[in-house]
Amino acid sequence: MRYRPERGVSSVPMPDGGLVLLAEKSGKLYRCNPTAAAMWTALQANDGQPDPASRSVAVEFKAPADQVRTDLDLLLDDLQQAGLVRAEP
């Protein structure tokens, strides 16, 4: 499963290392803390694939890979419910 931003979703980096996702059509904003921003960036860098993205973040933050994957799954659930990402087979 790959996760892609919905059409019209853009990201804006913040000075604190976080980022804001903006859905242009609905005007919805989603504020990501620096850890969620790293997950978003890793997901984009890994073609929307959660497994390599979570491994990358685990290495970056020196965190257990299984915990990072769980956190990424929670983030993806939130982003899907907000209409910011979609899952693709």
C-alpha positions in Angstrom: 0.0 0.0 0.0 1.2 3.5 -0.9 0.0 6.8 0.5 -0.3 9.8 -1.7 -1.3 13.4 -1.0 -4.8 14.2 -2.3 -4.8 16.5 -5.2 -4.3 20.1 -4.2 -2.6 19.3 -0.9 0.6 21.3 -0.3 3.0 21.4 2.5 4.7 24.4 4.1 7.8 24.0 6.3 7.7 25.8 9.6 10.7 27.4 11.4 10.4 25.0 14.3 10.9 21.9 12.0 7.2 21.1 11.7 5.1 21.7 8.7 1.6 22.6 7.8 -0.4 20.6 5.2 -3.0 22.7 3.3 -5.9 21.3 1.3 -6.6 24.0 -1.2 -10.1 22.9 -2.1 -11.5 22.7 1.5 -9.1 25.1 3.2 -8.3 22.5 5.8 -5.0 22.9 7.6 -3.1 20.2 9.5 -0.2 21.1 11.7 2.6 18.6 12.0 5.1 18.6 14.8 8.8 18.0 13.8 8.4 14.2 14.2 5.3 14.1 12.0 7.0 16.4 9.5 9.9 13.9 9.3 7.4 11.1 8.8 5.7 13.1 6.0 9.0 13.9 4.3 10.2 10.3 4.6 7.0 9.1 3.1 7.3 11.4 0.1 11.0 10.4 -0.3 10.0 6.7 -0.3 7.3 6.8 -2.9 4.5 6.7 -0.4 5.6 3.4 1.1 5.3 3.3 4.9 7.8 0.5 5.6 10.9 2.2 4.3 9.7 5.6 5.5 9.3 4.4 9.0 12.8 2.7 8.9 14.3 6.0 7.7 12.7 7.9 10.6 13.7 5.3 13.1 17.3 5.7 12.1 17.1 9.5 12.1 15.5 9.6 15.6 17.3 6.6 17.0 13.9 5.1 17.9 12.5 1.6 17.8 11.3 0.8 14.2 8.1 -0.9 15.4 7.1 2.2 17.4 7.8 4.6 14.6 5.7 2.4 12.2 2.9 2.4 14.7 3.1 6.2 15.0 3.3 6.6 11.2 0.1 4.4 10.9 -1.7 6.7 13.4 -0.6 9.8 11.4 -1.7 8.3 8.2 -5.1 7.4 9.7 -5.5 11.0 10.9 -4.4 12.4 7.4 -6.9 10.1 5.6 -9.7 11.1 7.9 -8.8 14.8 7.2 -8.9 14.1 3.5 -5.3 14.9 3.0 -3.9 11.6 1.8 -5.3 8.5 0.0 -4.2 4.9 0.0 -3.3 3.3 -3.3 -2.8 -0.4 -3.9 
